[in-house]
């Protein structure tokens, strides 16, 4: 059974980032949503693989992908990816730096906060390995957005 603390955390993890997209603008939402959807789908597959390999451990007794990993995929990944693309697309170094800061914050600080609240802890990964697990997707995200922009440039309708 899911604890009340974990349930409230999942609700906040999904709702707060998605509510922030109200301020991104309609044009930016349409422009960056394809890359955002791609990173969410890709991250779901990554989480399924990490779940199978026991790279992290949730403190709830029963393992459940939908209760544990899925809120992390659906919640912050797409909105954060879209915000980072909006802020820094066109400047690859700035994009990678902002992603490294966000991923580093999560891998080295926030994961320990979640451990103190008894929600999740790293099991078979170090903090540095977890950082690389998070960060390599930034290159894919930028590449997908670049290809999407390039494809839209050649549309004639």
Secondary structure by P-SEA (a helix, b strand, c coil): cccaaaaaaaaaaccccccccccccaaaaaacaaaaaaaaaaaaaaaaaaaaaccccccccccccccccaaaaaccaaaaaaaaaaaccccaaaaaaaaaaaaaaaaccaaaaaaaacccccccccaaaaaaaaccaaaaaaaaaaaaaaaaaaccc
